Structures are given as C-alpha cells and as structure tokens.
Amino acid sequence: MTTDPTTNDEITSTKEFEAALSRVILAALENDVDPRGTWEYRADGVGSDMEVMVVELAD
C-alpha cells in the first residue's frame, strides 16, 4: 500500500472515529490481514504513543 487510508479523514467525534476504525479493520479482513492482536502506534511527536488491542468477540 502506498497511501495512508486515513490521511483525508476528519475525525471530530467518537462516531467518526468508530467509522474510520471500521473501515481499517474491514479493509484488513478483505485483504487477508489478521487485525487481531496488540498494535503499537508511535505518534512521532504529534501526540501520545498508544497501544491498541483488537480482540475478536464471541458470537
């Protein structure tokens, strides 16, 4: 992938954040990338570094 899929997203609410997250997870699943696990996000000085955990929910 050569572009950042969220670069143009303006996220100003929890609902918009959830929609963007949904798009990223769906794109991963559609492209055989397993999004489950713990992911580190390094903010490079733009904010706080974070850890994100994606866990599959039981039906």
PDB file of N, H, CA, C and O in Angstrom:
ATOM      1  N   MET A   1       0.854  -1.164   0.000  1.00  0.00           N
ATOM      2  CA  MET A   1       0.000   0.000   0.000  1.00  0.00           C
ATOM      3  C   MET A   1       0.901   1.228   0.000  1.00  0.00           C
ATOM      4  O   MET A   1       1.870   1.291   0.756  1.00  0.00           O
ATOM      5  N   THR A   2       0.592   2.176  -0.823  1.00  0.00           N
ATOM      6  H   THR A   2      -0.196   2.125  -1.438  1.00  0.00           H
ATOM      7  CA  THR A   2       1.445   3.356  -0.941  1.00  0.00           C
ATOM      8  C   THR A   2       0.836   4.608  -0.338  1.00  0.00           C
ATOM      9  O   THR A   2       1.515   5.630  -0.241  1.00  0.00           O
ATOM     10  N   THR A   3      -0.426   4.559   0.070  1.00  0.00           N
ATOM     11  H   THR A   3      -0.978   3.729  -0.009  1.00  0.00           H
ATOM     12  CA  THR A   3      -1.052   5.743   0.652  1.00  0.00           C
ATOM     13  C   THR A   3      -1.620   5.415   2.021  1.00  0.00           C
ATOM     14  O   THR A   3      -1.914   4.260   2.327  1.00  0.00           O
ATOM     15  N   ASP A   4      -1.771   6.439   2.833  1.00  0.00           N
ATOM     16  H   ASP A   4      -1.532   7.378   2.585  1.00  0.00           H
ATOM     17  CA  ASP A   4      -2.375   6.304   4.145  1.00  0.00           C
ATOM     18  C   ASP A   4      -3.885   6.431   3.973  1.00  0.00           C
ATOM     19  O   ASP A   4      -4.361   7.491   3.567  1.00  0.00           O
ATOM     20  N   PRO A   5      -4.657   5.373   4.274  1.00  0.00           N
ATOM     21  CA  PRO A   5      -6.100   5.411   4.013  1.00  0.00           C
ATOM     22  C   PRO A   5      -6.861   6.383   4.892  1.00  0.00           C
ATOM     23  O   PRO A   5      -8.021   6.680   4.604  1.00  0.00           O
ATOM     24  N   THR A   6      -6.251   6.890   5.957  1.00  0.00           N
ATOM     25  H   THR A   6      -5.310   6.649   6.191  1.00  0.00           H
ATOM     26  CA  THR A   6      -6.973   7.803   6.841  1.00  0.00           C
ATOM     27  C   THR A   6      -6.485   9.238   6.745  1.00  0.00           C
ATOM     28  O   THR A   6      -6.953  10.083   7.507  1.00  0.00           O
ATOM     29  N   THR A   7      -5.565   9.549   5.842  1.00  0.00           N
ATOM     30  H   THR A   7      -5.185   8.862   5.223  1.00  0.00           H
ATOM     31  CA  THR A   7      -4.982  10.883   5.750  1.00  0.00           C
ATOM     32  C   THR A   7      -6.042  11.962   5.573  1.00  0.00           C
ATOM     33  O   THR A   7      -5.930  13.024   6.185  1.00  0.00           O
ATOM     34  N   ASN A   8      -7.055  11.728   4.764  1.00  0.00           N
ATOM     35  H   ASN A   8      -7.146  10.865   4.267  1.00  0.00           H
ATOM     36  CA  ASN A   8      -8.056  12.751   4.471  1.00  0.00           C
ATOM     37  C   ASN A   8      -9.268  12.697   5.398  1.00  0.00           C
ATOM     38  O   ASN A   8     -10.177  13.518   5.280  1.00  0.00           O
ATOM     39  N   ASP A   9      -9.285  11.732   6.321  1.00  0.00           N
ATOM     40  H   ASP A   9      -8.546  11.065   6.417  1.00  0.00           H
ATOM     41  CA  ASP A   9     -10.412  11.620   7.239  1.00  0.00           C
ATOM     42  C   ASP A   9     -10.341  12.708   8.305  1.00  0.00           C
ATOM     43  O   ASP A   9      -9.330  12.857   8.991  1.00  0.00           O
ATOM     44  N   GLU A  10     -11.421  13.459   8.432  1.00  0.00           N
ATOM     45  H   GLU A  10     -12.242  13.338   7.875  1.00  0.00           H
ATOM     46  CA  GLU A  10     -11.519  14.401   9.532  1.00  0.00           C
ATOM     47  C   GLU A  10     -12.315  13.719  10.627  1.00  0.00           C
ATOM     48  O   GLU A  10     -13.510  13.463  10.473  1.00  0.00           O
ATOM     49  N   ILE A  11     -11.656  13.431  11.719  1.00  0.00           N
ATOM     50  H   ILE A  11     -10.686  13.639  11.844  1.00  0.00           H
ATOM     51  CA  ILE A  11     -12.305  12.729  12.818  1.00  0.00           C
ATOM     52  C   ILE A  11     -12.502  13.725  13.953  1.00  0.00           C
ATOM     53  O   ILE A  11     -11.554  14.128  14.627  1.00  0.00           O
ATOM     54  N   THR A  12     -13.753  14.105  14.142  1.00  0.00           N
ATOM     55  H   THR A  12     -14.523  13.777  13.594  1.00  0.00           H
ATOM     56  CA  THR A  12     -14.071  15.102  15.158  1.00  0.00           C
ATOM     57  C   THR A  12     -15.048  14.575  16.200  1.00  0.00           C
ATOM     58  O   THR A  12     -15.499  15.326  17.066  1.00  0.00           O
ATOM     59  N   SER A  13     -15.381  13.281  16.121  1.00  0.00           N
ATOM     60  H   SER A  13     -15.016  12.671  15.418  1.00  0.00           H
ATOM     61  CA  SER A  13     -16.311  12.714  17.097  1.00  0.00           C
ATOM     62  C   SER A  13     -16.015  11.222  17.273  1.00  0.00           C
ATOM     63  O   SER A  13     -15.324  10.607  16.460  1.00  0.00           O
ATOM     64  N   THR A  14     -16.546  10.671  18.332  1.00  0.00           N
ATOM     65  H   THR A  14     -17.108  11.170  18.992  1.00  0.00           H
ATOM     66  CA  THR A  14     -16.395   9.238  18.584  1.00  0.00           C
ATOM     67  C   THR A  14     -17.013   8.435  17.449  1.00  0.00           C
ATOM     68  O   THR A  14     -16.462   7.413  17.039  1.00  0.00           O
ATOM     69  N   LYS A  15     -18.142   8.885  16.945  1.00  0.00           N
ATOM     70  H   LYS A  15     -18.589   9.715  17.278  1.00  0.00           H
ATOM     71  CA  LYS A  15     -18.820   8.170  15.855  1.00  0.00           C
ATOM     72  C   LYS A  15     -17.939   8.135  14.606  1.00  0.00           C
ATOM     73  O   LYS A  15     -17.849   7.100  13.945  1.00  0.00           O
ATOM     74  N   GLU A  16     -17.292   9.249  14.276  1.00  0.00           N
ATOM     75  H   GLU A  16     -17.366  10.090  14.813  1.00  0.00           H
ATOM     76  CA  GLU A  16     -16.402   9.284  13.112  1.00  0.00           C
ATOM     77  C   GLU A  16     -15.166   8.413  13.337  1.00  0.00           C
ATOM     78  O   GLU A  16     -14.680   7.777  12.402  1.00  0.00           O
ATOM     79  N   PHE A  17     -14.656   8.381  14.570  1.00  0.00           N
ATOM     80  H   PHE A  17     -15.051   8.898  15.329  1.00  0.00           H
ATOM     81  CA  PHE A  17     -13.523   7.519  14.892  1.00  0.00           C
ATOM     82  C   PHE A  17     -13.908   6.057  14.704  1.00  0.00           C
ATOM     83  O   PHE A  17     -13.151   5.290  14.108  1.00  0.00           O
ATOM     84  N   GLU A  18     -15.072   5.665  15.203  1.00  0.00           N
ATOM     85  H   GLU A  18     -15.687   6.288  15.687  1.00  0.00           H
ATOM     86  CA  GLU A  18     -15.533   4.283  15.056  1.00  0.00           C
ATOM     87  C   GLU A  18     -15.726   3.913  13.590  1.00  0.00           C
ATOM     88  O   GLU A  18     -15.425   2.786  13.196  1.00  0.00           O
ATOM     89  N   ALA A  19     -16.218   4.834  12.786  1.00  0.00           N
ATOM     90  H   ALA A  19     -16.462   5.749  13.106  1.00  0.00           H
ATOM     91  CA  ALA A  19     -16.405   4.572  11.355  1.00  0.00           C
ATOM     92  C   ALA A  19     -15.059   4.378  10.662  1.00  0.00           C
ATOM     93  O   ALA A  19     -14.918   3.484   9.827  1.00  0.00           O
ATOM     94  N   ALA A  20     -14.068   5.208  11.000  1.00  0.00           N
ATOM     95  H   ALA A  20     -14.182   5.934  11.678  1.00  0.00           H
ATOM     96  CA  ALA A  20     -12.730   5.074  10.406  1.00  0.00           C
ATOM     97  C   ALA A  20     -12.091   3.762  10.835  1.00  0.00           C
ATOM     98  O   ALA A  20     -11.476   3.075  10.020  1.00  0.00           O
ATOM     99  N   LEU A  21     -12.231   3.410  12.099  1.00  0.00           N
ATOM    100  H   LEU A  21     -12.732   3.967  12.762  1.00  0.00           H
ATOM    101  CA  LEU A  21     -11.694   2.145  12.599  1.00  0.00           C
ATOM    102  C   LEU A  21     -12.358   0.967  11.892  1.00  0.00           C
ATOM    103  O   LEU A  21     -11.691  -0.007  11.540  1.00  0.00           O
ATOM    104  N   SER A  22     -13.645   1.055  11.689  1.00  0.00           N
ATOM    105  H   SER A  22     -14.187   1.845  11.975  1.00  0.00           H
ATOM    106  CA  SER A  22     -14.376   0.006  10.972  1.00  0.00           C
ATOM    107  C   SER A  22     -13.839  -0.169   9.560  1.00  0.00           C
ATOM    108  O   SER A  22     -13.664  -1.297   9.099  1.00  0.00           O
ATOM    109  N   ARG A  23     -13.577   0.933   8.872  1.00  0.00           N
ATOM    110  H   ARG A  23     -13.719   1.849   9.247  1.00  0.00           H
ATOM    111  CA  ARG A  23     -13.036   0.855   7.507  1.00  0.00           C
ATOM    112  C   ARG A  23     -11.669   0.175   7.487  1.00  0.00           C
ATOM    113  O   ARG A  23     -11.384  -0.627   6.597  1.00  0.00           O
ATOM    114  N   VAL A  24     -10.820   0.495   8.471  1.00  0.00           N
ATOM    115  H   VAL A  24     -11.051   1.146   9.194  1.00  0.00           H
ATOM    116  CA  VAL A  24      -9.481  -0.090   8.528  1.00  0.00           C
ATOM    117  C   VAL A  24      -9.560  -1.593   8.808  1.00  0.00           C
ATOM    118  O   VAL A  24      -8.879  -2.382   8.152  1.00  0.00           O
ATOM    119  N   ILE A  25     -10.381  -1.987   9.772  1.00  0.00           N
ATOM    120  H   ILE A  25     -10.933  -1.346  10.305  1.00  0.00           H
ATOM    121  CA  ILE A  25     -10.494  -3.410  10.101  1.00  0.00           C
ATOM    122  C   ILE A  25     -11.104  -4.178   8.949  1.00  0.00           C
ATOM    123  O   ILE A  25     -10.629  -5.266   8.622  1.00  0.00           O
ATOM    124  N   LEU A  26     -12.142  -3.648   8.322  1.00  0.00           N
ATOM    125  H   LEU A  26     -12.528  -2.764   8.587  1.00  0.00           H
ATOM    126  CA  LEU A  26     -12.763  -4.313   7.186  1.00  0.00           C
ATOM    127  C   LEU A  26     -11.781  -4.464   6.028  1.00  0.00           C
ATOM    128  O   LEU A  26     -11.724  -5.522   5.401  1.00  0.00           O
ATOM    129  N   ALA A  27     -11.013  -3.423   5.740  1.00  0.00           N
ATOM    130  H   ALA A  27     -11.059  -2.563   6.249  1.00  0.00           H
ATOM    131  CA  ALA A  27     -10.015  -3.496   4.664  1.00  0.00           C
ATOM    132  C   ALA A  27      -8.977  -4.566   4.966  1.00  0.00           C
ATOM    133  O   ALA A  27      -8.566  -5.301   4.068  1.00  0.00           O
ATOM    134  N   ALA A  28      -8.546  -4.660   6.229  1.00  0.00           N
ATOM    135  H   ALA A  28      -8.880  -4.063   6.959  1.00  0.00           H
ATOM    136  CA  ALA A  28      -7.582  -5.697   6.608  1.00  0.00           C
ATOM    137  C   ALA A  28      -8.168  -7.087   6.363  1.00  0.00           C
ATOM    138  O   ALA A  28      -7.519  -7.941   5.759  1.00  0.00           O
ATOM    139  N   LEU A  29      -9.387  -7.308   6.829  1.00  0.00           N
ATOM    140  H   LEU A  29      -9.914  -6.614   7.320  1.00  0.00           H
ATOM    141  CA  LEU A  29     -10.019  -8.620   6.658  1.00  0.00           C
ATOM    142  C   LEU A  29     -10.204  -8.969   5.187  1.00  0.00           C
ATOM    143  O   LEU A  29      -9.972 -10.109   4.784  1.00  0.00           O
ATOM    144  N   GLU A  30     -10.619  -8.001   4.388  1.00  0.00           N
ATOM    145  H   GLU A  30     -10.808  -7.075   4.715  1.00  0.00           H
ATOM    146  CA  GLU A  30     -10.828  -8.240   2.952  1.00  0.00           C
ATOM    147  C   GLU A  30      -9.521  -8.556   2.223  1.00  0.00           C
ATOM    148  O   GLU A  30      -9.537  -9.163   1.152  1.00  0.00           O
ATOM    149  N   ASN A  31      -8.398  -8.147   2.801  1.00  0.00           N
ATOM    150  H   ASN A  31      -8.386  -7.654   3.671  1.00  0.00           H
ATOM    151  CA  ASN A  31      -7.095  -8.360   2.164  1.00  0.00           C
ATOM    152  C   ASN A  31      -6.254  -9.400   2.892  1.00  0.00           C
ATOM    153  O   ASN A  31      -5.027  -9.414   2.791  1.00  0.00           O
ATOM    154  N   ASP A  32      -6.947 -10.281   3.637  1.00  0.00           N
ATOM    155  H   ASP A  32      -7.944 -10.270   3.720  1.00  0.00           H
ATOM    156  CA  ASP A  32      -6.292 -11.398   4.339  1.00  0.00           C
ATOM    157  C   ASP A  32      -5.213 -10.956   5.323  1.00  0.00           C
ATOM    158  O   ASP A  32      -4.209 -11.644   5.502  1.00  0.00           O
ATOM    159  N   VAL A  33      -5.424  -9.807   5.958  1.00  0.00           N
ATOM    160  H   VAL A  33      -6.240  -9.247   5.813  1.00  0.00           H
ATOM    161  CA  VAL A  33      -4.544  -9.343   7.028  1.00  0.00           C
ATOM    162  C   VAL A  33      -5.317  -9.517   8.335  1.00  0.00           C
ATOM    163  O   VAL A  33      -6.407  -8.967   8.496  1.00  0.00           O
ATOM    164  N   ASP A  34      -4.757 -10.273   9.253  1.00  0.00           N
ATOM    165  H   ASP A  34      -3.872 -10.719   9.122  1.00  0.00           H
ATOM    166  CA  ASP A  34      -5.421 -10.533  10.526  1.00  0.00           C
ATOM    167  C   ASP A  34      -5.215  -9.326  11.451  1.00  0.00           C
ATOM    168  O   ASP A  34      -4.091  -9.081  11.890  1.00  0.00           O
ATOM    169  N   PRO A  35      -6.275  -8.569  11.753  1.00  0.00           N
ATOM    170  CA  PRO A  35      -6.113  -7.378  12.583  1.00  0.00           C
ATOM    171  C   PRO A  35      -6.045  -7.691  14.083  1.00  0.00           C
ATOM    172  O   PRO A  35      -5.763  -6.804  14.889  1.00  0.00           O
ATOM    173  N   ARG A  36      -6.301  -8.949  14.457  1.00  0.00           N
ATOM    174  H   ARG A  36      -6.530  -9.669  13.802  1.00  0.00           H
ATOM    175  CA  ARG A  36      -6.305  -9.303  15.882  1.00  0.00           C
ATOM    176  C   ARG A  36      -4.905  -9.203  16.470  1.00  0.00           C
ATOM    177  O   ARG A  36      -3.912  -9.528  15.820  1.00  0.00           O
ATOM    178  N   GLY A  37      -4.852  -8.751  17.701  1.00  0.00           N
ATOM    179  H   GLY A  37      -5.659  -8.487  18.230  1.00  0.00           H
ATOM    180  CA  GLY A  37      -3.584  -8.666  18.402  1.00  0.00           C
ATOM    181  C   GLY A  37      -3.375  -7.281  18.983  1.00  0.00           C
ATOM    182  O   GLY A  37      -4.282  -6.449  19.007  1.00  0.00           O
ATOM    183  N   THR A  38      -2.167  -7.058  19.447  1.00  0.00           N
ATOM    184  H   THR A  38      -1.431  -7.734  19.427  1.00  0.00           H
ATOM    185  CA  THR A  38      -1.802  -5.787  20.038  1.00  0.00           C
ATOM    186  C   THR A  38      -0.929  -5.022  19.057  1.00  0.00           C
ATOM    187  O   THR A  38       0.051  -5.551  18.532  1.00  0.00           O
ATOM    188  N   TRP A  39      -1.294  -3.783  18.822  1.00  0.00           N
ATOM    189  H   TRP A  39      -2.090  -3.354  19.248  1.00  0.00           H
ATOM    190  CA  TRP A  39      -0.591  -2.928  17.858  1.00  0.00           C
ATOM    191  C   TRP A  39      -0.082  -1.690  18.572  1.00  0.00           C
ATOM    192  O   TRP A  39      -0.788  -1.105  19.394  1.00  0.00           O
ATOM    193  N   GLU A  40       1.131  -1.295  18.261  1.00  0.00           N
ATOM    194  H   GLU A  40       1.704  -1.770  17.593  1.00  0.00           H
ATOM    195  CA  GLU A  40       1.688  -0.058  18.813  1.00  0.00           C
ATOM    196  C   GLU A  40       1.552   1.053  17.780  1.00  0.00           C
ATOM    197  O   GLU A  40       1.784   0.848  16.589  1.00  0.00           O
ATOM    198  N   TYR A  41       1.176   2.216  18.255  1.00  0.00           N
ATOM    199  H   TYR A  41       0.987   2.382  19.223  1.00  0.00           H
ATOM    200  CA  TYR A  41       1.111   3.400  17.401  1.00  0.00           C
ATOM    201  C   TYR A  41       2.090   4.416  17.963  1.00  0.00           C
ATOM    202  O   TYR A  41       1.973   4.833  19.115  1.00  0.00           O
ATOM    203  N   ARG A  42       3.050   4.810  17.147  1.00  0.00           N
ATOM    204  H   ARG A  42       3.145   4.472  16.211  1.00  0.00           H
ATOM    205  CA  ARG A  42       4.029   5.820  17.549  1.00  0.00           C
ATOM    206  C   ARG A  42       3.628   7.144  16.920  1.00  0.00           C
ATOM    207  O   ARG A  42       3.562   7.256  15.696  1.00  0.00           O
ATOM    208  N   ALA A  43       3.363   8.138  17.737  1.00  0.00           N
ATOM    209  H   ALA A  43       3.417   8.047  18.732  1.00  0.00           H
ATOM    210  CA  ALA A  43       2.816   9.418  17.278  1.00  0.00           C
ATOM    211  C   ALA A  43       3.860  10.342  16.677  1.00  0.00           C
ATOM    212  O   ALA A  43       3.497  11.347  16.067  1.00  0.00           O
ATOM    213  N   ASP A  44       5.119  10.045  16.823  1.00  0.00           N
ATOM    214  H   ASP A  44       5.414   9.228  17.319  1.00  0.00           H
ATOM    215  CA  ASP A  44       6.191  10.888  16.281  1.00  0.00           C
ATOM    216  C   ASP A  44       6.038  12.347  16.695  1.00  0.00           C
ATOM    217  O   ASP A  44       6.212  13.251  15.878  1.00  0.00           O
ATOM    218  N   GLY A  45       5.713  12.575  17.968  1.00  0.00           N
ATOM    219  H   GLY A  45       5.571  11.841  18.632  1.00  0.00           H
ATOM    220  CA  GLY A  45       5.642  13.932  18.487  1.00  0.00           C
ATOM    221  C   GLY A  45       4.324  14.650  18.270  1.00  0.00           C
ATOM    222  O   GLY A  45       4.163  15.777  18.741  1.00  0.00           O
ATOM    223  N   VAL A  46       3.374  14.037  17.573  1.00  0.00           N
ATOM    224  H   VAL A  46       3.505  13.122  17.191  1.00  0.00           H
ATOM    225  CA  VAL A  46       2.093  14.681  17.291  1.00  0.00           C
ATOM    226  C   VAL A  46       1.101  14.453  18.430  1.00  0.00           C
ATOM    227  O   VAL A  46       0.073  15.127  18.492  1.00  0.00           O
ATOM    228  N   GLY A  47       1.383  13.545  19.303  1.00  0.00           N
ATOM    229  H   GLY A  47       2.218  12.997  19.253  1.00  0.00           H
ATOM    230  CA  GLY A  47       0.520  13.206  20.428  1.00  0.00           C
ATOM    231  C   GLY A  47       1.190  12.106  21.226  1.00  0.00           C
ATOM    232  O   GLY A  47       2.399  11.899  21.121  1.00  0.00           O
ATOM    233  N   SER A  48       0.410  11.411  22.017  1.00  0.00           N
ATOM    234  H   SER A  48      -0.571  11.579  22.102  1.00  0.00           H
ATOM    235  CA  SER A  48       0.940  10.324  22.832  1.00  0.00           C
ATOM    236  C   SER A  48       1.059   9.043  22.024  1.00  0.00           C
ATOM    237  O   SER A  48       0.228   8.760  21.160  1.00  0.00           O
ATOM    238  N   ASP A  49       2.111   8.264  22.314  1.00  0.00           N
ATOM    239  H   ASP A  49       2.786   8.493  23.015  1.00  0.00           H
ATOM    240  CA  ASP A  49       2.202   6.921  21.759  1.00  0.00           C
ATOM    241  C   ASP A  49       1.097   6.088  22.407  1.00  0.00           C
ATOM    242  O   ASP A  49       0.739   6.313  23.563  1.00  0.00           O
ATOM    243  N   MET A  50       0.563   5.126  21.655  1.00  0.00           N
ATOM    244  H   MET A  50       0.854   4.944  20.716  1.00  0.00           H
ATOM    245  CA  MET A  50      -0.552   4.324  22.166  1.00  0.00           C
ATOM    246  C   MET A  50      -0.382   2.869  21.796  1.00  0.00           C
ATOM    247  O   MET A  50       0.363   2.511  20.884  1.00  0.00           O
ATOM    248  N   GLU A  51      -1.103   2.041  22.539  1.00  0.00           N
ATOM    249  H   GLU A  51      -1.708   2.332  23.280  1.00  0.00           H
ATOM    250  CA  GLU A  51      -1.188   0.622  22.232  1.00  0.00           C
ATOM    251  C   GLU A  51      -2.653   0.307  21.985  1.00  0.00           C
ATOM    252  O   GLU A  51      -3.517   0.711  22.764  1.00  0.00           O
ATOM    253  N   VAL A  52      -2.934  -0.403  20.919  1.00  0.00           N
ATOM    254  H   VAL A  52      -2.233  -0.731  20.286  1.00  0.00           H
ATOM    255  CA  VAL A  52      -4.310  -0.748  20.546  1.00  0.00           C
ATOM    256  C   VAL A  52      -4.430  -2.263  20.529  1.00  0.00           C
ATOM    257  O   VAL A  52      -3.594  -2.957  19.950  1.00  0.00           O
ATOM    258  N   MET A  53      -5.479  -2.770  21.168  1.00  0.00           N
ATOM    259  H   MET A  53      -6.158  -2.207  21.638  1.00  0.00           H
ATOM    260  CA  MET A  53      -5.696  -4.214  21.178  1.00  0.00           C
ATOM    261  C   MET A  53      -6.977  -4.526  20.412  1.00  0.00           C
ATOM    262  O   MET A  53      -8.028  -3.951  20.691  1.00  0.00           O
ATOM    263  N   VAL A  54      -6.886  -5.430  19.455  1.00  0.00           N
ATOM    264  H   VAL A  54      -6.032  -5.898  19.229  1.00  0.00           H
ATOM    265  CA  VAL A  54      -8.056  -5.868  18.687  1.00  0.00           C
ATOM    266  C   VAL A  54      -8.340  -7.311  19.084  1.00  0.00           C
ATOM    267  O   VAL A  54      -7.509  -8.198  18.892  1.00  0.00           O
ATOM    268  N   VAL A  55      -9.511  -7.528  19.634  1.00  0.00           N
ATOM    269  H   VAL A  55     -10.186  -6.807  19.790  1.00  0.00           H
ATOM    270  CA  VAL A  55      -9.912  -8.850  20.127  1.00  0.00           C
ATOM    271  C   VAL A  55     -11.208  -9.252  19.429  1.00  0.00           C
ATOM    272  O   VAL A  55     -12.155  -8.468  19.357  1.00  0.00           O
ATOM    273  N   GLU A  56     -11.242 -10.473  18.919  1.00  0.00           N
ATOM    274  H   GLU A  56     -10.473 -11.110  18.977  1.00  0.00           H
ATOM    275  CA  GLU A  56     -12.460 -10.975  18.278  1.00  0.00           C
ATOM    276  C   GLU A  56     -13.479 -11.298  19.339  1.00  0.00           C
ATOM    277  O   GLU A  56     -13.172 -11.997  20.305  1.00  0.00           O
ATOM    278  N   LEU A  57     -14.705 -10.792  19.175  1.00  0.00           N
ATOM    279  H   LEU A  57     -14.954 -10.224  18.391  1.00  0.00           H
ATOM    280  CA  LEU A  57     -15.777 -11.033  20.125  1.00  0.00           C
ATOM    281  C   LEU A  57     -16.462 -12.361  19.834  1.00  0.00           C
ATOM    282  O   LEU A  57     -16.563 -12.777  18.680  1.00  0.00           O
ATOM    283  N   ALA A  58     -16.929 -13.019  20.883  1.00  0.00           N
ATOM    284  H   ALA A  58     -16.847 -12.680  21.821  1.00  0.00           H
ATOM    285  CA  ALA A  58     -17.690 -14.255  20.726  1.00  0.00           C
ATOM    286  C   ALA A  58     -19.073 -13.903  20.183  1.00  0.00           C
ATOM    287  O   ALA A  58     -19.610 -12.836  20.478  1.00  0.00           O
ATOM    288  N   ASP A  59     -19.638 -14.798  19.398  1.00  0.00           N
ATOM    289  H   ASP A  59     -19.202 -15.666  19.159  1.00  0.00           H
ATOM    290  CA  ASP A  59     -20.982 -14.562  18.845  1.00  0.00           C
ATOM    291  C   ASP A  59     -22.030 -14.598  19.915  1.00  0.00           C
ATOM    292  O   ASP A  59     -23.213 -14.419  19.626  1.00  0.00           O
TER     293      ASP A  59
END
